[in-house]
Amino acid sequence: MTTTAELALPALTALSLGLPEPHGFGDASLRRRRPGDIELLGGIPDDSALPVHEVLAATERVLTGTVSGPGSFQYSQSAGLDELRAWIAAREGVDADRVIVTNGGFHGLSLAVLTLVERGGLVAVDNPVFPLFLRALELSQAATLPVSVGPDGLDVDELEAHLVGGARPSAVYTVPDFHNPSQGTLPAEARVRLVELAERYNVVVIADNPYRELRFRGADEDFGAFNSSEHVVHVNTFSKTLGPGLRLGWVVAPPRLAQAFVRLRNRQDSHTSTLEQRIVIDLLTHDATWFDRTLVGARALYRERADAVVDALTERFGDLIETRRPDGGFFLWPRLTDPTIDPTRLYEAAAERGASYQRGEFFASSGRREFADHLRLAYGNHPVETLLAFVDRLGDAYDSVR
Ligand SMILES: Cc1ncc(COP(=O)(O)O)c(C=O)c1O
C-alpha cells in the first residue's frame, strides 16, 4: 500500500498542505461530549426560529413555477442571481452591482482576504477576535496587528495611533454589531471615523456584520458609512436569520473591488447554488413583510434568553462575575473578577458537570495569553430552562475551585 510519504507530495508548497490543524477554538478534540451536556459553544440560531415550513412552500412554488422550474438546476452568474442581489441591495442601500452573493459569511471573509491581503502582509484585527477570521488570514500567511475591542467595539483611537506611528496594514477586520465574542457595538460616529482613517491611510475595512439584524434592545447604529466608501468591504450572511446550513451570504464591495471578487469566484466554485438562491428569493419576496416579521419573533426569543442568563449569573455569582446585558446577537462575555480563580480549573470543573463554554483565551489575537478571565457564553440555541441549568452547573463548578 502506498503511504503518504511515498506519494512524494511537494511538501508544504501547496497552500492547503501547510494549513495547521485547529487548536483552541473549534478544536473538536477538546470536546468530551456526553448525553445531557449543555454546550453554550456556538453562535447558532434556535431551530424554532428557522423557516422550515416556509422553505417547503417556497421550494414548491419555485419548482412548479413557469419561470424557474428546471432553470433552477442550471448554471448562473458568479455574482449571484439578479433578483437576490436586488433584494440585498435594497436592504443595504447600495447599487445591486456592488453585491456579490456568497456561500455564507465565512466565505465572504476568505474572499476578502484573498482579494485584499498580499501574501505575508499585515492586517489589523479585533482583539479579542472572531478566531475563524485568523484562520482565513492563514490563506495569505498574513501577520496580525491586534487592536482592542471594548464595550463600544473597536478602539478607533488605538488604531489611529498605530497608523500615525507608521503601521501600514492592508486591511482592518472588525465585527461592528454585537461583537463576537465581546458583545459590544461600534457607535455610528466611530464608524465614520474608522472609514475616514481607512481612506486617509489607504486601508480597507472588512466590516463583518452577521448579527446586525438581531438587535433586541436600543436603536440601530447606522451602517451607512460602511456602504458609502471605496475603502470598505461589508460582509454579511443569512446564517443567523435563515440558518447556517444554507451557507448563503453576501458581500457589499466598492465597484473597484466587486469585479475582483467575481474574478476570484470564477476561479473557485463559480457561483452559489442557483436552486437555493431561487428558493430564498421566493421566500423573501413572496410576502414582502415576512422576513421582518420573522425577525421580530427571533429577536424577542433571543432577548428573553440573554436576559435569563444575565439575571441567573447575577443572582448566582453577585460581583464574582462582571456581566453586561447584551443589546443583540448571541453572545455574553462575562469576566471572572476574583483573580485567585484559575480559569482552566473552572473550565474543567464545569465540563465535568456537563457545562461547556468557550474559554476567553481562545479569542486573543495578540499571541499572548489574554482574556483567560473571560467566558464566552452563546445562548441562542437553548431554551431558558437549559440556560438556567447551565448557570447552576457553572455555579457548582465555581464553588468547587474556590
Ligand atoms: C463574527 C462572525 N463572522 C462570520 C461568521 C460566519 O458566518 P457563516 O456561518 O455565514 O459563515 C460568524 C459565525 O459564527 C461570526 O460569528
The ligand as an ORCA input file, in Angstrom:
! r2SCAN-3c Opt
* xyz 0 1
  C     -18.267     37.233     13.572
  C     -18.652     36.173     12.615
  N     -18.310     36.303     11.327
  C     -18.636     35.378     10.412
  C     -19.320     34.236     10.773
  C     -19.567     33.185      9.743
  O     -20.850     33.159      9.280
  P     -21.302     31.996      8.316
  O     -21.828     30.899      9.174
  O     -22.351     32.609      7.469
  O     -20.131     31.558      7.505
  C     -19.708     34.056     12.108
  C     -20.422     32.825     12.505
  O     -20.450     32.431     13.628
  C     -19.364     35.050     13.049
  O     -19.676     34.942     14.342
*
